[in-house]
Structure formats: C-alpha cells, structure tokens
C-alpha cells in the first residue's frame, strides 16, 4: 500500500513540475516585456543582457502615447472588438439554437458546411473579402475592420453543444405554456447558457483584439489601424527602441488580462462543458 501511495505522490510531483515549467514558459515572456518597457534603449540592447532595469523609467510609455497614433489604435480596436463580438454572439446563438432544437430540411448539411469553414485558414478569405470591400467602397475605413465577421462558425458550434445539453422537458413545458420558438430561445435557453455566452464573448474579444493581418490589408492610414497592426508599425517608426515597443505591447495586453481575470471562472466552465458534450 505504501508503495502505491509513494508512486502516486511521485506521479503528482512530476505532473506539477511539468505544469510549473509550462507556466514559466508562458509567463516569462510577459515579465520580460514589462521589465524591458521600464529600461532605457541602451539597457534593452546591451550585451550581456540585464534582467532588471538599473533605473526604471516610464519613457517608453510616454513615447508610445506621444509619438504614435496609439489612442487612435485603441479607439479603433475597441470599436472593432465590440462589433465583432456583438454580432457573432447574437447571430451564432440564434443559429446554434436552430441547429440544436429545430428540425428542418438540410440541417445536418448546413451544420457540416459551417463546421467545414472552421477548417479553412483565414488568409484564404482575405482576397475575396478585400474585393468585396473595394466594390462597396469600404477600403481604408473602420467599418471594414468588422463587417466581414458578422457570424462565427466556432461560436455556433460551441453554443450548439450547450443547447444540446439542456433538457427537452423544459422546452416541452414552455410549448405547453404557449411559448413560440423565439420566446423559448430568449427566456428559457439563453439564461441557461450564461457560461457559454461568457466564454464566446471572451474568445471573440481575444480574436478581434489580437487580429493583425486583416487590419493591415484593408487599411493603409495609421488612423484606421488597430492595436496589433499599430504595434507592428512601431518597429519601423522607432527602429530598435524596444522599450517603446514593449510599453505599447503591455498597454495593448492589459485590458484583455483584466477581462479574463474577472470572468475566468465562467470562461473555464463554458469551455469545459462544451468539451464534455463534444
């Protein structure tokens, strides 16, 4: 018995060491970014490398805000992230409910096509999307940042898994009370999938907040870029001024970190439940 317990403790120790190592790999770059943002340009590029700044300075933050269109990047990103979260969540929730609860001809084929879109890399769609935006006269506008992302196949799939896990007796009772499908969706189903909705909102926000390629493709004006695209321009604008670049990166990351820490419990619940229903 003692050998079994000892073996179990050893396995747990190994697992925890692996998890700690994995966490360190993910956290250390973030800490390095913060420390570099507080260094001078000389300290950030000198050899041998120094870990901590000799005299912490906020010059990088001041220069990032003063010498670039950083506030424009923030405004554009907030607007694009809001629109690319609101519409996909609303439309995907309705589509997911239909695929989970309403029987109609071609339901399986339609859902298969939606899932198939998830297998195609996003850059494949950039050329036709750009041509569409050009025809509509939306190139180099903030509208083009979000109008191509009104529906999310991933959000549809995730929410469908939740709707499938809800007891049909609730729906049948609502029908007996005279509820139509939209009322069932609005007043019965949505309140029961709050964790899934929070997970979808966070995922959509992260994707839109960190998107780089599409903003660079559709916009050429610095005032129309998002944070990720704007940070890419800091390299050419400031050369090797890494404190400025790291300061900008830190200011771009902070809002999403705060959001995740606030809603992390519901986010984990949502992802875990959908996986168990997969």
C-alpha positions in Angstrom: 0.0 0.0 0.0 2.8 2.4 0.9 4.4 1.7 -2.5 1.2 2.6 -4.3 0.9 5.9 -2.3 4.6 6.7 -2.9 4.1 6.1 -6.6 1.1 8.3 -6.7 2.9 11.1 -5.0 5.8 10.8 -7.4 3.5 11.0 -10.4 1.7 14.0 -8.9 5.1 15.7 -8.3 6.1 15.0 -11.9 2.8 16.4 -13.2 3.2 19.5 -11.1 6.8 20.1 -12.2 5.7 19.8 -15.8 2.8 22.3 -15.2 5.1 24.7 -13.5 7.6 24.5 -16.3 4.8 25.1 -18.8 3.5 28.1 -16.8 7.0 29.6 -16.6 7.4 29.3 -20.4 4.2 31.3 -20.9 4.7 33.8 -18.1 8.4 34.7 -18.5 7.9 36.5 -21.9 5.2 38.6 -20.3 7.5 39.5 -17.4 10.4 40.2 -19.8 8.1 42.6 -21.8 7.3 44.5 -18.6 10.9 44.7 -17.5 12.1 45.8 -21.0 9.4 48.5 -21.1 11.0 50.1 -18.0 14.5 50.1 -19.4 16.4 52.6 -21.4 17.2 51.8 -25.1 20.8 51.2 -24.2 19.9 48.7 -21.4 17.4 46.9 -23.7 20.0 46.2 -26.3 23.2 45.9 -24.4 25.3 42.7 -24.2 25.5 40.9 -21.7 21.7 41.1 -21.2 20.5 42.6 -17.9 17.2 41.3 -16.5 16.2 44.2 -14.2 16.4 47.9 -15.2 19.1 49.9 -13.3 16.7 52.9 -13.0 13.1 52.1 -14.0 11.8 54.6 -16.4 8.3 55.2 -18.0 9.8 57.0 -21.0 8.7 54.1 -23.2 5.1 54.6 -22.2 5.2 58.3 -22.7 6.8 58.0 -26.2 4.4 55.3 -27.3 1.4 57.6 -26.4 3.0 60.8 -27.7 4.8 59.8 -30.9 2.3 57.4 -32.4 -1.4 57.2 -33.1 -1.8 54.9 -30.1 -5.1 56.4 -28.9 -6.5 56.0 -32.4 -5.4 52.4 -32.3 -7.2 51.9 -29.0 -10.4 53.5 -30.3 -10.4 51.5 -33.5 -9.7 48.3 -31.6 -12.4 48.9 -29.1 -15.0 49.6 -31.8 -13.9 46.7 -34.0 -13.8 44.3 -31.0 -17.3 45.4 -29.8 -18.9 44.9 -33.2 -17.0 41.6 -33.9 -18.3 40.3 -30.6 -21.9 41.6 -30.5 -23.0 40.4 -34.0 -21.3 37.0 -33.9 -22.7 36.2 -30.4 -26.2 37.3 -31.3 -26.4 35.6 -34.7 -24.4 32.5 -33.6 -26.7 32.0 -30.6 -29.8 32.0 -32.8 -28.2 29.7 -35.3 -26.9 27.3 -32.6 -30.4 27.1 -31.1 -31.9 26.3 -34.5 -29.3 23.6 -35.2 -29.8 22.1 -31.7 -33.6 22.3 -31.3 -35.4 22.9 -34.6 -35.7 20.2 -37.3 -35.6 21.5 -40.9 -34.5 20.0 -44.2 -30.8 20.1 -44.7 -30.0 20.8 -41.1 -27.1 18.3 -41.0 -25.7 19.5 -44.3 -25.8 23.2 -43.2 -24.1 22.5 -39.9 -21.5 20.4 -41.7 -20.7 23.3 -44.0 -20.4 25.7 -41.1 -18.0 23.4 -39.3 -16.1 23.0 -42.5 -15.4 26.7 -42.6 -13.5 26.3 -39.3 -11.0 24.1 -41.1 -10.1 26.7 -43.7 -7.3 29.2 -42.8 -8.5 32.8 -42.6 -6.0 34.1 -45.2 -7.9 32.1 -47.8 -10.8 34.6 -47.4 -8.8 37.8 -47.5 -8.7 38.2 -51.3 -12.5 37.8 -51.9 -13.2 39.9 -48.8 -10.9 42.7 -50.0 -12.6 42.6 -53.4 -16.0 42.9 -51.7 -14.9 45.8 -49.6 -13.4 47.5 -52.6 -16.7 47.2 -54.5 -18.6 48.6 -51.6 -16.1 51.5 -51.2 -15.1 50.4 -47.7 -11.4 50.0 -48.2 -9.4 52.1 -45.6 -12.4 52.6 -43.3 -13.1 51.4 -39.8 -16.3 49.7 -40.9 -14.2 47.2 -43.0 -12.5 46.1 -39.8 -15.6 44.3 -38.5 -18.2 43.9 -41.3 -16.7 40.7 -42.6 -17.0 39.0 -39.2 -20.8 39.1 -38.5 -21.0 35.4 -37.9 -18.7 33.0 -36.1 -18.7 29.2 -37.0 -16.8 28.5 -33.8 -19.3 30.3 -31.7 -22.2 28.5 -33.4 -20.5 25.1 -32.7 -19.8 26.0 -29.1 -23.2 27.3 -28.3 -24.9 24.4 -30.0 -23.1 22.0 -27.7 -24.6 23.8 -24.8 -28.2 23.8 -26.2 -27.9 20.1 -26.8 -27.2 19.6 -23.1 -30.4 21.3 -21.9 -33.3 19.0 -21.0 -36.0 18.9 -23.6 -38.6 18.7 -20.9 -38.1 22.5 -20.2 -38.8 23.2 -23.9 -41.9 21.0 -23.9 -43.2 22.7 -20.8 -42.7 26.1 -22.4 -44.6 25.0 -25.5 -47.5 23.8 -23.3 -47.5 27.3 -21.8 -47.9 28.8 -25.3 -44.3 30.0 -25.9 -43.2 30.2 -29.5 -39.6 29.2 -30.6 -38.2 32.7 -30.2 -39.7 33.0 -26.7 -38.2 29.7 -25.8 -34.8 30.8 -27.1 -35.0 34.2 -25.3 -36.5 33.3 -21.9 -35.6 29.7 -21.4 -32.5 28.8 -23.3 -30.3 31.9 -23.1 -30.4 32.2 -19.3 -29.3 28.6 -19.0 -26.2 29.1 -21.2 -24.6 32.1 -19.5 -21.3 30.4 -19.0 -21.2 29.5 -22.7 -22.1 33.1 -23.7 -19.3 34.5 -21.5 -16.8 32.0 -23.0 -17.9 33.0 -26.5 -17.7 36.7 -25.7 -14.1 36.4 -24.3 -12.9 34.2 -27.2 -14.4 36.6 -29.8 -12.9 39.6 -28.0 -9.5 38.0 -27.9 -9.6 37.1 -31.5 -10.7 40.5 -32.7 -8.3 42.3 -30.2 -5.3 40.4 -31.4 -6.1 40.4 -35.2 -3.2 41.6 -37.2 -3.4 40.6 -40.9 -6.8 41.9 -41.9 -6.3 45.4 -40.5 -3.0 45.7 -42.3 -4.6 44.5 -45.6 -7.7 46.6 -45.6 -6.3 49.8 -44.1 -3.3 51.9 -45.0 -4.0 55.0 -43.0 -2.3 55.0 -39.5 -5.5 56.5 -38.0 -7.5 53.4 -39.1 -5.2 50.7 -37.7 -5.9 48.6 -34.7 -3.5 47.9 -31.8 -1.9 44.8 -33.2 -1.4 46.4 -36.6 -0.2 49.7 -34.9 2.3 47.9 -32.8 3.8 46.4 -36.0 4.4 49.9 -37.3 6.3 50.9 -34.1 9.2 48.7 -35.3 9.7 50.9 -38.3 8.8 54.1 -36.6 11.2 53.7 -33.7 13.8 51.3 -35.1 15.3 49.4 -32.2 13.6 51.4 -29.5 12.4 48.2 -27.7 11.2 49.9 -24.5 8.7 51.9 -26.6 7.6 48.7 -28.4 7.3 46.7 -25.2 5.4 49.5 -23.5 2.9 49.6 -26.4 2.5 45.8 -26.2 1.9 45.9 -22.5 -0.8 48.6 -22.8 -2.4 46.5 -25.5 -2.5 43.3 -23.4 -3.7 44.8 -20.1 -7.4 45.2 -21.0 -7.7 41.5 -22.1 -5.9 40.3 -19.0 -8.3 42.2 -16.7 -11.3 40.9 -18.6 -10.1 37.3 -18.4 -9.3 37.5 -14.6 -12.8 38.9 -14.0 -14.7 36.2 -16.0 -12.2 33.3 -15.8 -14.5 31.0 -13.8 -17.4 31.3 -16.2 -15.0 31.0 -19.2 -13.5 27.8 -17.9 -16.9 26.4 -17.1 -18.1 27.2 -20.6 -15.2 25.6 -22.4 -15.1 22.5 -20.1 -18.9 21.9 -20.5 -18.8 22.2 -24.3 -15.8 19.8 -24.5 -17.7 17.2 -22.4 -20.6 17.5 -24.7 -18.5 17.1 -27.8 
